[in-house]
């Protein structure tokens, strides 16, 4: 698992974590914002009007209403990114990462408007009489770049597992085990059966389920988050101050949090913003292409609402809960994931400013630092590491009160082999106090309010609803990509594989799942961004005809 994780991290260095990527993503959003006259502001009100239209236009074709298309797309984006993803962004980049999530969302509203409009315009009716659309169709039918369309469609199939299926059930299983002591295998088995029953009915059944599920889960989460934020109202202004003061400087060290550079906060904020609202990835455009309307621009207007609801509302609520509760910089008792742990040479202490600076430089990938990985063996007596001159780092923080347990939960004694900072032994468990991230961080934050420890259960239920609905929608994205690549008959094989992957991910290491998701969503985004930029004149002409017809 460690080898796979290291491969994903290496690949991510050239994709989502590369220096160019956040600038590219934001640049496309900036370009369309100005080129199309600020559509995210200009058409915002109209988007709401179309969303709640009671009747379709005469002669309009499609499989879903505007509302069903939006809720299907929202169920694909409103998932673990809103709960675990925000927790991961703040854990990595500090409070300032939330600002860059906002920027990604605002500019992403323009990007989403473009990709949805073009997807609806170039959609096709398949042999099973359903409608199929998405970036692969405008790449093929308008750009005449079938090779690019194939590349995108393959990336969608991979991403349906890496973004839509696997991280969702992984977070559900973790939340169910932590809050209700339900074994991951049981959670995976039950939800895999439910998933199969829903997706076998295609887009019409998916749309009906998500149209009921999305509003309900949004209300539950909104009320829960507001209650925690209000409970910690005296920390809201300091939290907002921390967000804005670190925008261009990075987040300062606080408590167990060792600080984040501007580059890290910027990169993690944009990256997590993309994972949350998927603007530029082209995924939601596949769902919107099924909507009943004669004018593609009208569906583009509805799509503008998606990043607003997903990131500017729901992710902001999560961020304020985490920041105002103060749990993001405090250490908590937890069981360490192998992928989060490093053993380094030397004894490091947070009370030493020099030690903090060295660790800050290492964690933020600075070139000048003296941190070196430990190589050799650790002597363990009665569960305690007795080897001198070493420090255990877990979740980007100095681990404290560390205990090593064997497979039976008893205190371990003997030696642990460490290879280049990584503990090789697989039959042990290590626990102690360190920072936490992702869903675990959000769950702890929700317990710091009127609901007390019951807040953790609200997060678990929200994770269940959000993540399961995301898995449902992404199954549709994958089957439309398979339809484009191999025809309608291939869909059944995809659905079987999708459900199996969903089950397997319930019992797989959390960190690896998140790293896989980070890689796969970028594999979709890069070809899609290239395509919509190449089609900018087509988009401008489509919008102009729409405005002329209205007048």
N, C-alpha and C positions, 0 to 999 in steps of 0.2 A: 504493500500500500504506500509506503514511504517513497519508493521509487516512482510509482505512478504520480504521486503528489508532486515530487520534484520535477517530473517531466512537464506536468501541467503548469507549474510555476514558471519553468523555463520558457514554455510556449507563450504564456501570458506576457512575458517581458517584451515580446515582439508584437503583441496585440493590444489588449485593453490597458495594460500597465506601461506600454511604450509611451515615450514623451509626446509623440505626434498625435496619439489617438484622441485625448480629450479636446485638444485644439481643433482637430478635424471635425469632431462631432459638433462642437459649438460653432465653428465657422460656417458649417452648412446651415445651421439654424439661424445664424446672423444674416447670412446671404438671403435666404428666403423671407426672413422677417422684413427686410428692407425692399427686396425685389418685388414682393407681392403686396407691399403697403401695410405691414403689420396685421396680417390676417387674424392672429390670435386675439387681437383687440377689436378689430373691425367686424369680425363675424362671430364674436363670442355670444352675443345676445341671440343672434339668429340660430346658432347651434342649439340653444335651449328650446327655441320655438319649434325647430324641426324634430327635436327629440320626442316631444310630446304631441306630435301631430296624430290626430285620431284616425285619419283616413289617408291612404296612399294616393299618389297622383294617378289619374285614369291611365291605364295602359302600362303602368310601371311593373317591371318584372323583378323577381328576386325571391329569396327563401325566407327572409326575416324582415321585421319592421326596423325602423331606425333605433328604437329603444332596445330591441332584442340584439341588434348588431353591436350597439354600444356596450350593453351588459355582458355580451359574450367576449368582446375585446377587453372590457374592464376586468372580467373574471380572469383573463389571461395575464393582466398586468398587476392587478391588486392581489398580491400573494405574499410570499415570504419576503419579497423585497421591501414591502411596507413595514414589516415587523422585524424580521431578522436582518434584512439588508441595511436598514437605517442603523440598527445596533452595530453592525459590522463597520459601516462608514464612520461612525463616531469613534468606535474603538480604534480604527486605523488612523483616521485623520483629525480627530478631535472635533469640537463644536463647529469649526469653520467648514468642515465637509458638508454640513447641512446647507450652507449658503450655496455651494456649488451644485448641490442637488436641485435647489430652487432654480438656478440659472439654466441647468440642463432641461428642467421642465418647461420654463417659460419659452425658451428658444425651441424646445422640442414640440411645442404646440404648433408652430409653423411647419416644422418638418413632418409632423404627423398629418397635418392638413394636406400636404403635397402628396405624400405616399398613398394616402387613402383615396384621394381624388383620382390619381392616376390608376390605382388598382381597380377601382370601380369602373373607370372609363374603358379599360382594356380587358375586363373579365370575359369569360367564355361560358357557354352552356355545355355541360359535359354529356356523355352518352346516357347517364342515369337521370338526365333532365334537371340536375341541380346546377347551381352556378359556382364557378371556380375562378378566383381572382387572387391577386397578390403581385408582388414585385416581379416574380418570374414571368408573368404574362406581359408586363410592359417592357421588360428587358427583351423578350422574344418578339412580340408583335410590333413594337414601335422602334426599338433600337436595333432590331435584327441581330441581336447578340445572344444566340441560343446557348453558346458556351457559358456566358455569364449567368443566364437564367438557370442552367443546369447546376452551376456552382452554388447559386443561391438556394435552389431547391434542396440540394444535398445538405447544405448547411442548416436548412430548416428542419430536415429530418433528424439530423444530429442534435440540433438545439431543442427539439421537442422532448428529447430525453434529458439533455444537459441543463436546460432551463425550465422546461415545463413540467416534466415528470419527476425526475430524480431529486432535485433539491426540495421540492414540495413535500413529498412523502417522507423524506429524511427529517424535515423539520416537524412534521406532524408526529412522527414516531417519537422523536426526542421530547416533544411537548407532552405527549400522552404518557410516556414513561416517567418523566420528571414530576408531572402534576398528579397523575392518577395511578402510577405504578403498573401501567399496561405494557406488556412486553412488545418491543418493536415488531416482532414476527406476527403477533396477533393483529396489531394495528395494520400492518402491511397487507395481511391476508384479507381482512374484512373490507378495507377500502379498495383493494384491487378488484374484488367482486363487484362492489358498487360502481366503480369506475367503468368496468366492462359493460354493466347493464345500461349505463348512460350513453357511452360513446357508440355503442352498436346501433343506436337510432339515428346517427348522423347529425347534421347541423340543426334540423328542426327540433329534435329532442334536446340537444345541447342548449339551444336558444331558450327553450321553455324553462329548463332547469335553471340556467344562469339568470334569466329575467326575474325569477323569484328569489334566488339565493343572494345575488349581489346587493340589492337594496337592504335586505335583512341584515347581512353581515356588516354592511357599512354603518348602519344605525347602531348596532351593538358595539362596534369598535369605537365609533365617535363618542357615544355616551360614556363608555369606560375611560377613554383617554382624557376627555374633558374633566371628569371627576378627579383624576389623579393630578392633572395640571392645576386645577382650582385648589386642591388640597395643599399643593406646594406653591401657591400663588406668589409668595414672597421671593421665590427663586426664579420666577419667570423673567423679570427684567435683567438680572445678572446673567441668565442663560442667553438671552438675546444679545447682550453686550459681548459675551464670549464668542458668539457666532460671528459678529461683525468685526470685532477687533482682530480676529485671526485670519480674516479673508485673504490678505496679501502678505501676512507674516508667518502664518502657521499658528498652531495652538501650543501654548506654553505648557510646561510640565506642571501637573497638579496631582497630588496624592501619589497613587501607584502608576498613574499615566505619565510616561517619560517624555511626552512632547511629540509633536508632529510638524514637519517642515511645511512650507507653503506648497511645494511640489507634491508632497504626499497627500495633504488635505485636498488639493485641487484634483489630483488624479483619482483618489478614492471617492470623492464626492461626485464627480462626473461619471465614473464607472458604475457606482451604485445607483446613480440617478438613471442611467441607461437601463440597468437591470430592473429597476422599479417600473419605469413608464414605457420602456422599449421604443421611445421615439427615435426613428432612424433605423431601427432594426428591421422594419417592414413586416413584423409578425401580425400586429393588430390589423393591418391593411387587408389581410386575408379574411378576417372575420367581417370587416366592413363591406367587403366586395359582395357579400351575400344579401345586402339590404335592398328592399324594394324602393327604387326611385329612378326616375328618368334622367335626373341631373346629377352627375358624379360630384359636382361641387357641393351640393347639399349634404351629401354624406361626409365630405371633407370637413364641412362646418361642424357636424356632430362630433367628428373625431377630435376636434380642437379641445373639447371638454375633457377628454381622457387624461392627458398629463395633468390638467388642472385638478381633477378629482383625486387622481392617484397620488401625485407627488406634492402639489401645493397645499392640499388639504390633509390627506391621510398620513403621508410621510412627515409632514410638519408636526402633526399631533404626536406621532411616535417620538420624534426628535425632542419635542418640548417635555414629554413625559420623562424620557431618559435624562435630559440635562437638568430639569428642575428637581428631579428626585436625588440627583447627585451620585447615583450608583455607578456612573460610567468611569469615574476615577478611583473608585474604592475596590479593594480586593475582597473576594468572596470565596467561601469554601466550595471547591468543585473537583471533579475528577478530570485529570489532564488528558487531552487528546495527544497522541504521539506526534501528530503533525504540528502541534503548537509548541512543543518542548525543544529546548536546546540546553546542553550542558556546556558552559564556557569556563575557561581557565581563569583563576583568580577569584577572590572574594569581593563581590560588589555590594555596595550598600546605598540605599536611597538618600541617606543622610550626607553622603559625600557628593559635593557638587561636581568634582572631577569624574567620579564614577557615573553620575547621571549624564554628563556630557558625552562620555565615551559610548554609553549605551544608546543615547539619542542619535549619535552619528552612525552607529551600526544599524539601528532599527530603521533609519531613514535613508539608508543606502548611500551615506556619505563616503568619500574616498579615504579620508583621513580618520582612522580610529585604531585602537590597539586591541580590540576584542578578538580573541582567538578561541576556536572550538577546542573542547577537551577531547583527548584521544587516550583510551586505556580502559581501566576498570574502576568501578566505584564499589567500595566496601559498605555493605548494608548490615546494620545490627539493630535488631528489634524494630525494624521498619524505618530506621533513621539512616540518612547518608552520613557516614563518619569520615569519609575521605576529605582531607583538608585541601584548601586552595581551589575549590570549585564553586560555581554558582549555577543553580537551576533557573532557567528563564522559561516561564510559561505565559502564553498569550501576551507577549511583548511587555512583560513585567517580571520583577524579581519575585520568585515564588517563596512563600513563607510557610512554616509549620508543615513541611513536606513529610508525607508518610508513604512508604512503599509496601504494598500488600500483594500477597500471592493470589492465585486464581480462586482460592476459597475464602478470600477476604481476611486472612490472618496476616500478621506482621511478618514481612519477608526478612530473611537473613541469608547472607551470601554475597555474591558479586554480580554486578551489572556491567555488561560490556557496552562501551560507548565508542562509536565510530564516527569521527568527524562531527562531534557534538550531538549525535543522535543515539538514544538508548536502543540497543538492538533487541534485548529480551522482549518477547511477545507475551509471555505467560505471567506478567505482573500488571498491577494497577497502581498508578501514582496519583495521590490526591494532596490537596493543600489549599492555601489561600493565594489567589492571583486575580488579575483582571479577568473578566469574562466578556464574551461578545455574542453577536448574532441574537438568536431567539432567547437564549438564556439571559442576556443582559436586559432585553425588553421585559421579560417575565418578572425579573427582580424589580425593575422600575415600576411596574404596575402594582406591585405589592406595597409600594410606599404611599398609599392613599387611604381613603375611607374604607376601601374593601379589604385592606390589610393583606393577609396571605391569600385571601380568596381572589385577589387581583391576578395572581398567577394562573388561576383556573380560567379567568376571562381571556387571558392571552392564549392559553391552550385551546380554548373553544374557537377563538378568532383565527388562530393558525389552522385549525381543522377546516373551518369554512373557507378562508381565503385560499389556502394552499390546494385544497381539493378542487375548488372551482377553477384554479389556474391549470391544474392537470387536465381537467375536462376540456378547456378551451385549446390548450396546446395539442391535444390529440387531434383536434380538427385541423390545426395548422399543418401538422405532420401528414395527415391523410390527403390534404389538398396538394401538398408538395409531391407525395407519392403518386397522386392522380396525374400531375403534370409529367412526372418522370416516366411512369410505367403504365398509366391507365388506371381505370376504376377498379379493375380486378385485383390490383396489388394492395388495396386498402385493407383488406381483411388480414393479410399477413403483417402489415404494419401495426394494426390494432392489437394483435396477439402479442407481438414483440413489445409494444408500448406498455401493456398491462404487466408483462413479466418484468420489464425494467423497473416499473413502478414498485413492484414487490421487493425486488432485490435491493433497491436503494434504501429501503426502510431499515436495513441492517448494515449499512456501509458508513464508514468514517465521515463525520460532518464536514470537516475541513476540505477533504477531497471533493465532496459534492459541490461545495461553493466554488472551488477553483475550477472544476469542470464547467459549471454554469458561466463563470466569468469568461472562459475561453470560447465556448460555443456561441454565445450571443454576439460576440464580436465577429465571428466568422460569417454571420448573416449581415451584420451592419456595414462592413466595408464595401461589399459589392452593391448593396442597396444605396448607400450614399453616393457612390460613383454614378449609378443609374439615374437617380433623381436630379443630380446636378446636370448631367448630359441632357435631360429632358426639361430643363428650366424654361425654354421657349414654348414648348408644348403646354406646360403648366400655365404659363402666363396667358397664352391664347385661350385656353379652356376657361380660365377665370374671367377673361374679358368678355367672352361670348355669354357667359352666365350673367354678368352684370348688365350687358346690353339687352338680353332677353327680359330681365327684370324691369328695366326701364322702358 
